[in-house]
């Protein structure tokens, strides 16, 4: 499995409005940067809280990984993304660090969706 599979799963969980599914894409001690000027959020449960606003209305997500640099069980990924919902369009260029779990899945260690 490649790190980019996380993007496919994120898009599907977002479409399904599945908060637990989204949470499963983050390591227990992951860090998430909610946006410019906002303090990072640490830990899976805190990240799930920070993601709740994205589930407020039905939406779809498109993600294209511009670069993926993998070194063993670690990867640095730089994708562009766009979320389209009833509230409009939100987009960004992310910087992400992922790790491969012992089960072979990839999870976020650091997710900085706006690259700030």
N, CA, C and O atoms as a printed pandas DataFrame, in Angstrom:
     atom_number atom_name residue_name chain_id  residue_number  x_coord  y_coord  z_coord
0              1         N          UNK        A               1    0.839   -1.179    0.000
1              2        CA          UNK        A               1    0.000    0.000    0.000
2              3         C          UNK        A               1    0.887    1.247    0.000
3              4         O          UNK        A               1    1.906    1.301    0.689
4              5         N          UNK        A               2    0.486    2.231   -0.775
5              6        CA          UNK        A               2    1.236    3.477   -0.889
6              7         C          UNK        A               2    0.650    4.534    0.051
7              8         O          UNK        A               2   -0.530    4.464    0.394
8              9         N          UNK        A               3    1.456    5.506    0.468
9             10        CA          UNK        A               3    0.953    6.554    1.353
10            11         C          UNK        A               3   -0.272    7.286    0.797
11            12         O          UNK        A               3   -1.136    7.712    1.563
12            13         N          UNK        A               4   -0.351    7.435   -0.523
13            14        CA          UNK        A               4   -1.463    8.166   -1.132
14            15         C          UNK        A               4   -2.824    7.533   -0.871
15            16         O          UNK        A               4   -3.851    8.190   -1.034
16            17         N          UNK        A               5   -2.844    6.272   -0.471
17            18        CA          UNK        A               5   -4.115    5.613   -0.154
18            19         C          UNK        A               5   -4.823    6.348    0.990
19            20         O          UNK        A               5   -6.052    6.341    1.067
20            21         N          UNK        A               6   -4.054    6.976    1.868
21            22        CA          UNK        A               6   -4.656    7.744    2.966
22            23         C          UNK        A               6   -5.562    8.835    2.399
23            24         O          UNK        A               6   -6.622    9.110    2.962
24            25         N          UNK        A               7   -5.162    9.456    1.299
25            26        CA          UNK        A               7   -5.982   10.506    0.688
26            27         C          UNK        A               7   -7.302    9.951    0.173
27            28         O          UNK        A               7   -8.351   10.573    0.339
28            29         N          UNK        A               8   -7.249    8.773   -0.454
29            30        CA          UNK        A               8   -8.474    8.139   -0.948
30            31         C          UNK        A               8   -9.423    7.831    0.211
31            32         O          UNK        A               8  -10.627    8.069    0.122
32            33         N          UNK        A               9   -8.873    7.310    1.274
33            34        CA          UNK        A               9   -9.699    6.982    2.444
34            35         C          UNK        A               9  -10.254    8.244    3.095
35            36         O          UNK        A               9  -11.416    8.278    3.500
36            37         N          UNK        A              10   -9.416    9.294    3.197
37            38        CA          UNK        A              10   -9.868   10.552    3.785
38            39         C          UNK        A              10  -11.056   11.086    2.987
39            40         O          UNK        A              10  -12.068   11.477    3.569
40            41         N          UNK        A              11  -10.939   11.103    1.654
41            42        CA          UNK        A              11  -12.026   11.596    0.800
42            43         C          UNK        A              11  -13.300   10.781    0.995
43            44         O          UNK        A              11  -14.392   11.343    1.065
44            45         N          UNK        A              12  -13.165    9.462    1.082
45            46        CA          UNK        A              12  -14.349    8.613    1.264
46            47         C          UNK        A              12  -14.982    8.829    2.635
47            48         O          UNK        A              12  -16.203    8.945    2.731
48            49         N          UNK        A              13  -14.180    8.886    3.694
49            50        CA          UNK        A              13  -14.712    9.108    5.036
50            51         C          UNK        A              13  -15.368   10.481    5.146
51            52         O          UNK        A              13  -16.376   10.636    5.836
52            53         N          UNK        A              14  -14.802   11.476    4.469
53            54        CA          UNK        A              14  -15.394   12.811    4.466
54            55         C          UNK        A              14  -16.757   12.770    3.768
55            56         O          UNK        A              14  -17.738   13.318    4.271
56            57         N          UNK        A              15  -16.806   12.123    2.618
57            58        CA          UNK        A              15  -18.060   11.992    1.872
58            59         C          UNK        A              15  -19.116   11.267    2.709
59            60         O          UNK        A              15  -20.288   11.641    2.701
60            61         N          UNK        A              16  -18.689   10.225    3.431
61            62        CA          UNK        A              16  -19.597    9.433    4.272
62            63         C          UNK        A              16  -19.902   10.108    5.608
63            64         O          UNK        A              16  -20.747    9.640    6.370
64            65         N          UNK        A              17  -19.199   11.222    5.887
65            66        CA          UNK        A              17  -19.323   11.946    7.159
66            67         C          UNK        A              17  -19.018   11.015    8.339
67            68         O          UNK        A              17  -19.735   10.990    9.339
68            69         N          UNK        A              18  -17.934   10.256    8.187
69            70        CA          UNK        A              18  -17.519    9.230    9.145
70            71         C          UNK        A              18  -16.355    9.756    9.988
71            72         O          UNK        A              18  -15.194    9.620    9.602
72            73         N          UNK        A              19  -16.664   10.349   11.126
73            74        CA          UNK        A              19  -15.643   10.944   11.984
74            75         C          UNK        A              19  -14.678    9.897   12.534
75            76         O          UNK        A              19  -13.474   10.147   12.597
76            77         N          UNK        A              20  -15.181    8.738   12.931
77            78        CA          UNK        A              20  -14.295    7.689   13.442
78            79         C          UNK        A              20  -13.357    7.193   12.344
79            80         O          UNK        A              20  -12.188    6.906   12.600
80            81         N          UNK        A              21  -13.878    7.093   11.122
81            82        CA          UNK        A              21  -13.029    6.708   10.000
82            83         C          UNK        A              21  -11.909    7.711    9.789
83            84         O          UNK        A              21  -10.752    7.331    9.607
84            85         N          UNK        A              22  -12.253    8.999    9.812
85            86        CA          UNK        A              22  -11.230   10.038    9.675
86            87         C          UNK        A              22  -10.194    9.919   10.786
87            88         O          UNK        A              22   -8.993   10.020   10.538
88            89         N          UNK        A              23  -10.660    9.706   11.998
89            90        CA          UNK        A              23   -9.747    9.564   13.134
90            91         C          UNK        A              23   -8.791    8.403   12.974
91            92         O          UNK        A              23   -7.650    8.463   13.432
92            93         N          UNK        A              24   -9.255    7.339   12.322
93            94        CA          UNK        A              24   -8.413    6.154   12.156
94            95         C          UNK        A              24   -7.219    6.417   11.233
95            96         O          UNK        A              24   -6.289    5.612   11.183
96            97         N          UNK        A              25   -7.240    7.524   10.512
97            98        CA          UNK        A              25   -6.149    7.855    9.594
98            99         C          UNK        A              25   -5.002    8.583   10.282
99           100         O          UNK        A              25   -4.005    8.920    9.645
100          101         N          UNK        A              26   -5.144    8.826   11.588
101          102        CA          UNK        A              26   -4.135    9.548   12.357
102          103         C          UNK        A              26   -3.537    8.634   13.419
103          104         O          UNK        A              26   -4.253    7.856   14.049
104          105         N          UNK        A              27   -2.230    8.729   13.615
105          106        CA          UNK        A              27   -1.583    8.019   14.715
106          107         C          UNK        A              27   -2.143    8.565   16.023
107          108         O          UNK        A              27   -2.602    9.706   16.076
108          109         N          UNK        A              28   -2.107    7.772   17.055
109          110        CA          UNK        A              28   -2.651    8.173   18.353
110          111         C          UNK        A              28   -2.062    9.493   18.840
111          112         O          UNK        A              28   -2.758   10.290   19.468
112          113         N          UNK        A              29   -0.779    9.726   18.551
113          114        CA          UNK        A              29   -0.092   10.941   19.022
114          115         C          UNK        A              29    0.183   11.938   17.888
115          116         O          UNK        A              29    1.119   12.732   17.976
116          117         N          UNK        A              30   -0.625   11.897   16.834
117          118        CA          UNK        A              30   -0.425   12.762   15.667
118          119         C          UNK        A              30   -0.645   14.232   16.004
119          120         O          UNK        A              30   -1.212   14.584   17.039
120          121         N          UNK        A              31   -0.172   15.079   15.085
121          122        CA          UNK        A              31   -0.362   16.527   15.190
122          123         C          UNK        A              31   -1.097   17.005   13.944
123          124         O          UNK        A              31   -0.791   16.574   12.832
124          125         N          UNK        A              32   -2.070   17.898   14.132
125          126        CA          UNK        A              32   -2.868   18.455   13.048
126          127         C          UNK        A              32   -2.866   19.970   13.182
127          128         O          UNK        A              32   -3.130   20.499   14.262
128          129         N          UNK        A              33   -2.572   20.668   12.096
129          130        CA          UNK        A              33   -2.587   22.135   12.093
130          131         C          UNK        A              33   -3.888   22.569   11.426
131          132         O          UNK        A              33   -4.008   22.461   10.205
132          133         N          UNK        A              34   -4.880   23.063   12.202
133          134        CA          UNK        A              34   -6.205   23.344   11.647
134          135         C          UNK        A              34   -6.262   24.477   10.628
135          136         O          UNK        A              34   -7.177   24.508    9.805
136          137         N          UNK        A              35   -5.315   25.404   10.662
137          138        CA          UNK        A              35   -5.336   26.483    9.687
138          139         C          UNK        A              35   -4.357   27.575   10.041
139          140         O          UNK        A              35   -3.739   27.546   11.105
140          141         N          UNK        A              36   -4.212   28.543    9.145
141          142        CA          UNK        A              36   -3.284   29.649    9.385
142          143         C          UNK        A              36   -3.601   30.372   10.698
143          144         O          UNK        A              36   -4.753   30.711   10.972
144          145         N          UNK        A              37   -2.568   30.598   11.496
145          146        CA          UNK        A              37   -2.726   31.324   12.754
146          147         C          UNK        A              37   -3.350   30.523   13.882
147          148         O          UNK        A              37   -3.571   31.061   14.966
148          149         N          UNK        A              38   -3.634   29.263   13.655
149          150        CA          UNK        A              38   -4.242   28.413   14.683
150          151         C          UNK        A              38   -3.191   27.490   15.292
151          152         O          UNK        A              38   -2.259   27.052   14.617
152          153         N          UNK        A              39   -3.357   27.212   16.556
153          154        CA          UNK        A              39   -2.431   26.328   17.263
154          155         C          UNK        A              39   -2.645   24.877   16.823
155          156         O          UNK        A              39   -3.777   24.468   16.565
156          157         N          UNK        A              40   -1.569   24.105   16.738
157          158        CA          UNK        A              40   -1.709   22.689   16.398
158          159         C          UNK        A              40   -2.551   21.945   17.428
159          160         O          UNK        A              40   -2.607   22.311   18.602
160          161         N          UNK        A              41   -3.196   20.903   16.955
161          162        CA          UNK        A              41   -3.994   20.017   17.798
162          163         C          UNK        A              41   -3.240   18.697   17.869
163          164         O          UNK        A              41   -2.742   18.204   16.857
164          165         N          UNK        A              42   -3.158   18.125   19.073
165          166        CA          UNK        A              42   -2.404   16.890   19.269
166          167         C          UNK        A              42   -3.330   15.761   19.708
167          168         O          UNK        A              42   -4.264   15.971   20.482
168          169         N          UNK        A              43   -3.057   14.571   19.204
169          170        CA          UNK        A              43   -3.785   13.378   19.608
170          171         C          UNK        A              43   -5.010   13.131   18.750
171          172         O          UNK        A              43   -5.670   14.068   18.300
172          173         N          UNK        A              44   -5.303   11.870   18.531
173          174        CA          UNK        A              44   -6.404   11.458   17.657
174          175         C          UNK        A              44   -7.745   12.059   18.065
175          176         O          UNK        A              44   -8.488   12.541   17.209
176          177         N          UNK        A              45   -8.065   12.038   19.351
177          178        CA          UNK        A              45   -9.378   12.559   19.786
178          179         C          UNK        A              45   -9.491   14.065   19.571
179          180         O          UNK        A              45  -10.542   14.557   19.160
180          181         N          UNK        A              46   -8.411   14.798   19.847
181          182        CA          UNK        A              46   -8.413   16.239   19.600
182          183         C          UNK        A              46   -8.542   16.555   18.117
183          184         O          UNK        A              46   -9.222   17.505   17.730
184          185         N          UNK        A              47   -7.892   15.760   17.306
185          186        CA          UNK        A              47   -7.954   15.945   15.852
186          187         C          UNK        A              47   -9.371   15.679   15.354
187          188         O          UNK        A              47   -9.871   16.408   14.497
188          189         N          UNK        A              48  -10.014   14.659   15.872
189          190        CA          UNK        A              48  -11.396   14.383   15.472
190          191         C          UNK        A              48  -12.291   15.585   15.788
191          192         O          UNK        A              48  -13.157   15.938   14.987
192          193         N          UNK        A              49  -12.090   16.206   16.933
193          194        CA          UNK        A              49  -12.867   17.400   17.284
194          195         C          UNK        A              49  -12.608   18.519   16.278
195          196         O          UNK        A              49  -13.538   19.211   15.863
196          197         N          UNK        A              50  -11.348   18.698   15.887
197          198        CA          UNK        A              50  -10.984   19.752   14.937
198          199         C          UNK        A              50  -11.562   19.486   13.546
199          200         O          UNK        A              50  -11.776   20.423   12.777
200          201         N          UNK        A              51  -11.814   18.219   13.216
201          202        CA          UNK        A              51  -12.350   17.861   11.905
202          203         C          UNK        A              51  -13.873   17.934   11.828
203          204         O          UNK        A              51  -14.433   17.923   10.732
204          205         N          UNK        A              52  -14.547   18.008   12.964
205          206        CA          UNK        A              52  -16.015   18.021   12.971
206          207         C          UNK        A              52  -16.637   19.074   12.052
207          208         O          UNK        A              52  -17.619   18.769   11.377
208          209         N          UNK        A              53  -16.107   20.301   11.996
209          210        CA          UNK        A              53  -16.727   21.295   11.108
210          211         C          UNK        A              53  -16.766   20.871    9.635
211          212         O          UNK        A              53  -17.653   21.295    8.895
212          213         N          UNK        A              54  -15.825   20.050    9.210
213          214        CA          UNK        A              54  -15.802   19.590    7.821
214          215         C          UNK        A              54  -16.947   18.627    7.518
215          216         O          UNK        A              54  -17.249   18.362    6.354
216          217         N          UNK        A              55  -17.577   18.106    8.560
217          218        CA          UNK        A              55  -18.675   17.154    8.374
218          219         C          UNK        A              55  -20.043   17.815    8.499
219          220         O          UNK        A              55  -21.068   17.135    8.441
220          221         N          UNK        A              56  -20.067   19.128    8.670
221          222        CA          UNK        A              56  -21.323   19.854    8.894
222          223         C          UNK        A              56  -22.288   19.729    7.714
223          224         O          UNK        A              56  -23.504   19.703    7.906
224          225         N          UNK        A              57  -21.759   19.654    6.515
225          226        CA          UNK        A              57  -22.630   19.493    5.346
226          227         C          UNK        A              57  -21.996   18.485    4.392
227          228         O          UNK        A              57  -20.783   18.278    4.422
228          229         N          UNK        A              58  -22.806   17.863    3.554
229          230        CA          UNK        A              58  -22.254   16.888    2.606
230          231         C          UNK        A              58  -21.180   17.533    1.735
231          232         O          UNK        A              58  -21.319   18.679    1.307
232          233         N          UNK        A              59  -20.113   16.787    1.480
233          234        CA          UNK        A              59  -19.027   17.343    0.689
234          235         C          UNK        A              59  -18.278   16.239   -0.047
235          236         O          UNK        A              59  -18.385   15.054    0.270
236          237         N          UNK        A              60  -17.523   16.676   -1.034
237          238        CA          UNK        A              60  -16.635   15.775   -1.758
238          239         C          UNK        A              60  -15.239   16.373   -1.734
239          240         O          UNK        A              60  -15.069   17.585   -1.603
240          241         N          UNK        A              61  -14.252   15.514   -1.863
241          242        CA          UNK        A              61  -12.864   15.953   -1.784
242          243         C          UNK        A              61  -12.074   15.385   -2.952
243          244         O          UNK        A              61  -12.218   14.219   -3.320
244          245         N          UNK        A              62  -11.234   16.241   -3.526
245          246        CA          UNK        A              62  -10.294   15.826   -4.555
246          247         C          UNK        A              62   -8.891   16.076   -4.006
247          248         O          UNK        A              62   -8.616   17.138   -3.448
248          249         N          UNK        A              63   -8.006   15.088   -4.170
249          250        CA          UNK        A              63   -6.625   15.216   -3.680
250          251         C          UNK        A              63   -5.679   14.715   -4.766
251          252         O          UNK        A              63   -5.890   13.660   -5.363
252          253         N          UNK        A              64   -4.633   15.499   -5.004
253          254        CA          UNK        A              64   -3.591   15.094   -5.942
254          255         C          UNK        A              64   -2.249   15.267   -5.237
255          256         O          UNK        A              64   -1.889   16.373   -4.832
256          257         N          UNK        A              65   -1.522   14.178   -5.096
257          258        CA          UNK        A              65   -0.204   14.238   -4.445
258          259         C          UNK        A              65    0.822   14.759   -5.447
259          260         O          UNK        A              65    1.149   14.082   -6.422
260          261         N          UNK        A              66    1.327   15.968   -5.199
261          262        CA          UNK        A              66    2.331   16.574   -6.074
262          263         C          UNK        A              66    3.681   15.888   -5.910
263          264         O          UNK        A              66    4.428   15.736   -6.876
264          265         N          UNK        A              67    3.994   15.471   -4.676
265          266        CA          UNK        A              67    5.244   14.749   -4.446
266          267         C          UNK        A              67    5.083   13.811   -3.261
267          268         O          UNK        A              67    4.400   14.116   -2.283
268          269         N          UNK        A              68    5.730   12.666   -3.380
269          270        CA          UNK        A              68    5.756   11.670   -2.309
270          271         C          UNK        A              68    7.203   11.211   -2.170
271          272         O          UNK        A              68    7.797   10.700   -3.119
272          273         N          UNK        A              69    7.760   11.399   -0.979
273          274        CA          UNK        A              69    9.123   10.961   -0.702
274          275         C          UNK        A              69    9.053    9.951    0.430
275          276         O          UNK        A              69    8.756   10.298    1.573
276          277         N          UNK        A              70    9.329    8.705    0.100
277          278        CA          UNK        A              70    9.232    7.627    1.076
278          279         C          UNK        A              70   10.617    7.147    1.453
279          280         O          UNK        A              70   11.482    6.947    0.600
280          281         N          UNK        A              71   10.812    6.965    2.767
281          282        CA          UNK        A              71   12.058    6.427    3.290
282          283         C          UNK        A              71   11.678    5.341    4.283
283          284         O          UNK        A              71   11.407    5.618    5.452
284          285         N          UNK        A              72   11.661    4.106    3.809
285          286        CA          UNK        A              72   11.250    3.000    4.678
286          287         C          UNK        A              72    9.806    3.156    5.110
287          288         O          UNK        A              72    8.900    3.201    4.278
288          289         N          UNK        A              73    9.595    3.238    6.425
289          290        CA          UNK        A              73    8.240    3.332    6.976
290          291         C          UNK        A              73    7.786    4.770    7.207
291          292         O          UNK        A              73    6.775    4.995    7.872
292          293         N          UNK        A              74    8.518    5.746    6.666
293          294        CA          UNK        A              74    8.136    7.149    6.776
294          295         C          UNK        A              74    7.940    7.734    5.382
295          296         O          UNK        A              74    8.587    7.316    4.422
296          297         N          UNK        A              75    7.035    8.712    5.287
297          298        CA          UNK        A              75    6.817    9.387    4.010
298          299         C          UNK        A              75    6.497   10.850    4.252
299          300         O          UNK        A              75    5.800   11.202    5.205
300          301         N          UNK        A              76    7.019   11.699    3.373
301          302        CA          UNK        A              76    6.648   13.108    3.349
302          303         C          UNK        A              76    5.861   13.309    2.063
303          304         O          UNK        A              76    6.339   12.990    0.974
304          305         N          UNK        A              77    4.655   13.840    2.198
305          306        CA          UNK        A              77    3.758   13.971    1.056
306          307         C          UNK        A              77    3.311   15.422    0.958
307          308         O          UNK        A              77    3.016   16.066    1.965
308          309         N          UNK        A              78    3.265   15.929   -0.279
309          310        CA          UNK        A              78    2.799   17.291   -0.516
310          311         C          UNK        A              78    1.659   17.238   -1.531
311          312         O          UNK        A              78    1.900   17.258   -2.738
312          313         N          UNK        A              79    0.418   17.171   -1.044
313          314        CA          UNK        A              79   -0.727   17.146   -1.959
314          315         C          UNK        A              79   -1.424   18.507   -2.062
315          316         O          UNK        A              79   -1.318   19.358   -1.179
316          317         N          UNK        A              80   -2.129   18.671   -3.161
317          318        CA          UNK        A              80   -3.093   19.762   -3.306
318          319         C          UNK        A              80   -4.467   19.137   -3.113
319          320         O          UNK        A              80   -4.704   18.008   -3.543
320          321         N          UNK        A              81   -5.366   19.861   -2.473
321          322        CA          UNK        A              81   -6.687   19.301   -2.199
322          323         C          UNK        A              81   -7.762   20.372   -2.362
323          324         O          UNK        A              81   -7.499   21.572   -2.283
324          325         N          UNK        A              82   -8.988   19.889   -2.594
325          326        CA          UNK        A              82  -10.152   20.767   -2.711
326          327         C          UNK        A              82  -11.367   20.037   -2.137
327          328         O          UNK        A              82  -11.660   18.900   -2.506
328          329         N          UNK        A              83  -12.060   20.712   -1.234
329          330        CA          UNK        A              83  -13.312   20.180   -0.679
330          331         C          UNK        A              83  -14.441   21.063   -1.196
331          332         O          UNK        A              83  -14.410   22.283   -1.036
332          333         N          UNK        A              84  -15.436   20.438   -1.815
333          334        CA          UNK        A              84  -16.602   21.138   -2.328
334          335         C          UNK        A              84  -17.818   20.707   -1.519
335          336         O          UNK        A              84  -18.101   19.515   -1.394
336          337         N          UNK        A              85  -18.533   21.683   -0.971
337          338        CA          UNK        A              85  -19.730   21.398   -0.187
338          339         C          UNK        A              85  -20.786   22.459   -0.480
339          340         O          UNK        A              85  -20.569   23.356   -1.294
340          341         N          UNK        A              86  -21.931   22.348    0.193
341          342        CA          UNK        A              86  -22.998   23.337    0.048
342          343         C          UNK        A              86  -22.522   24.719    0.491
343          344         O          UNK        A              86  -23.056   25.737    0.051
344          345         N          UNK        A              87  -21.517   24.749    1.363
345          346        CA          UNK        A              87  -20.991   26.016    1.886
346          347         C          UNK        A              87  -19.958   26.652    0.959
347          348         O          UNK        A              87  -19.506   27.767    1.219
348          349         N          UNK        A              88  -19.581   25.968   -0.109
349          350        CA          UNK        A              88  -18.597   26.502   -1.036
350          351         C          UNK        A              88  -17.406   25.582   -1.200
351          352         O          UNK        A              88  -17.492   24.374   -0.981
352          353         N          UNK        A              89  -16.291   26.181   -1.590
353          354        CA          UNK        A              89  -15.069   25.421   -1.854
354          355         C          UNK        A              89  -13.976   25.868   -0.893
355          356         O          UNK        A              89  -13.772   27.061   -0.670
356          357         N          UNK        A              90  -13.280   24.889   -0.329
357          358        CA          UNK        A              90  -12.112   25.134    0.512
358          359         C          UNK        A              90  -10.981   24.344   -0.124
359          360         O          UNK        A              90  -11.166   23.190   -0.510
360          361         N          UNK        A              91   -9.804   24.966   -0.236
361          362        CA          UNK        A              91   -8.697   24.251   -0.848
362          363         C          UNK        A              91   -7.373   24.646   -0.216
363          364         O          UNK        A              91   -7.264   25.666    0.464
364          365         N          UNK        A              92   -6.375   23.813   -0.456
365          366        CA          UNK        A              92   -5.069   24.093    0.106
366          367         C          UNK        A              92   -4.000   23.200   -0.488
367          368         O          UNK        A              92   -4.271   22.303   -1.287
368          369         N          UNK        A              93   -2.776   23.478   -0.070
369          370        CA          UNK        A              93   -1.611   22.665   -0.441
370          371         C          UNK        A              93   -0.983   22.215    0.868
371          372         O          UNK        A              93   -0.447   23.020    1.629
372          373         N          UNK        A              94   -1.059   20.937    1.111
373          374        CA          UNK        A              94   -0.666   20.381    2.403
374          375         C          UNK        A              94    0.791   19.943    2.439
375          376         O          UNK        A              94    1.432   19.722    1.412
376          377         N          UNK        A              95    1.283   19.828    3.665
377          378        CA          UNK        A              95    2.549   19.178    3.958
378          379         C          UNK        A              95    2.211   18.107    4.995
379          380         O          UNK        A              95    1.663   18.413    6.054
380          381         N          UNK        A              96    2.537   16.860    4.688
381          382        CA          UNK        A              96    2.152   15.749    5.554
382          383         C          UNK        A              96    3.342   14.831    5.816
383          384         O          UNK        A              96    4.196   14.622    4.954
384          385         N          UNK        A              97    3.370   14.298    7.013
385          386        CA          UNK        A              97    4.323   13.243    7.351
386          387         C          UNK        A              97    3.480   12.041    7.768
387          388         O          UNK        A              97    2.600   12.148    8.622
388          389         N          UNK        A              98    3.765   10.905    7.153
389          390        CA          UNK        A              98    3.020    9.673    7.452
390          391         C          UNK        A              98    3.994    8.582    7.874
391          392         O          UNK        A              98    5.191    8.633    7.590
392          393         N          UNK        A              99    3.434    7.596    8.560
393          394        CA          UNK        A              99    4.239    6.408    8.877
394          395         C          UNK        A              99    3.419    5.167    8.569
395          396         O          UNK        A              99    2.190    5.168    8.640
396          397         N          UNK        A             100    4.146    4.106    8.224
397          398        CA          UNK        A             100    3.502    2.823    7.963
398          399         C          UNK        A             100    3.388    2.081    9.285
399          400         O          UNK        A             100    4.362    1.967   10.030
400          401         N          UNK        A             101    2.196    1.577    9.571
401          402        CA          UNK        A             101    1.968    0.838   10.813
402          403         C          UNK        A             101    2.448   -0.602   10.658
403          404         O          UNK        A             101    2.780   -1.041    9.557
404          405         N          UNK        A             102    2.482   -1.317   11.755
405          406        CA          UNK        A             102    2.895   -2.725   11.719
406          407         C          UNK        A             102    1.924   -3.575   10.896
407          408         O          UNK        A             102    2.283   -4.661   10.442
408          409         N          UNK        A             103    0.687   -3.079   10.703
409          410        CA          UNK        A             103   -0.300   -3.790    9.881
410          411         C          UNK        A             103   -0.150   -3.462    8.400
411          412         O          UNK        A             103   -0.819   -4.071    7.565
412          413         N          UNK        A             104    0.730   -2.497    8.058
413          414        CA          UNK        A             104    0.944   -2.130    6.667
414          415         C          UNK        A             104    0.147   -0.924    6.195
415          416         O          UNK        A             104    0.309   -0.483    5.057
416          417         N          UNK        A             105   -0.712   -0.383    7.057
417          418        CA          UNK        A             105   -1.465    0.820    6.714
418          419         C          UNK        A             105   -0.594    2.045    6.925
419          420         O          UNK        A             105    0.407    1.985    7.638
420          421         N          UNK        A             106   -0.970    3.152    6.310
421          422        CA          UNK        A             106   -0.292    4.428    6.520
422          423         C          UNK        A             106   -1.192    5.328    7.340
423          424         O          UNK        A             106   -2.409    5.332    7.155
424          425         N          UNK        A             107   -0.596    6.097    8.251
425          426        CA          UNK        A             107   -1.338    7.055    9.081
426          427         C          UNK        A             107   -0.553    8.359    9.148
427          428         O          UNK        A             107    0.667    8.386    8.987
428          429         N          UNK        A             108   -1.284    9.429    9.387
429          430        CA          UNK        A             108   -0.644   10.727    9.564
430          431         C          UNK        A             108    0.077   10.796   10.901
431          432         O          UNK        A             108   -0.446   10.360   11.927
432          433         N          UNK        A             109    1.278   11.347   10.874
433          434        CA          UNK        A             109    2.006   11.733   12.086
434          435         C          UNK        A             109    1.856   13.250   12.252
435          436         O          UNK        A             109    1.612   13.758   13.346
436          437         N          UNK        A             110    2.011   13.952   11.124
437          438        CA          UNK        A             110    1.792   15.407   11.070
438          439         C          UNK        A             110    0.950   15.687    9.838
439          440         O          UNK        A             110    1.293   15.264    8.734
440          441         N          UNK        A             111   -0.153   16.401   10.029
441          442        CA          UNK        A             111   -0.993   16.818    8.908
442          443         C          UNK        A             111   -1.139   18.329    8.993
443          444         O          UNK        A             111   -1.749   18.860    9.921
444          445         N          UNK        A             112   -0.570   19.005    8.011
445          446        CA          UNK        A             112   -0.621   20.458    7.925
446          447         C          UNK        A             112   -1.331   20.789    6.609
447          448         O          UNK        A             112   -0.673   21.084    5.612
448          449         N          UNK        A             113   -2.689   20.741    6.597
449          450        CA          UNK        A             113   -3.435   20.826    5.350
450          451         C          UNK        A             113   -3.288   22.131    4.581
451          452         O          UNK        A             113   -3.506   22.160    3.370
452          453         N          UNK        A             114   -2.923   23.209    5.263
453          454        CA          UNK        A             114   -2.761   24.477    4.566
454          455         C          UNK        A             114   -1.288   24.829    4.349
455          456         O          UNK        A             114   -0.975   25.898    3.825
456          457         N          UNK        A             115   -0.391   23.935    4.749
457          458        CA          UNK        A             115    1.029   24.136    4.541
458          459         C          UNK        A             115    1.613   25.348    5.233
459          460         O          UNK        A             115    2.597   25.929    4.775
460          461         N          UNK        A             116    0.984   25.729    6.362
461          462        CA          UNK        A             116    1.434   26.935    7.101
462          463         C          UNK        A             116    2.359   26.572    8.237
463          464         O          UNK        A             116    2.828   27.453    8.957
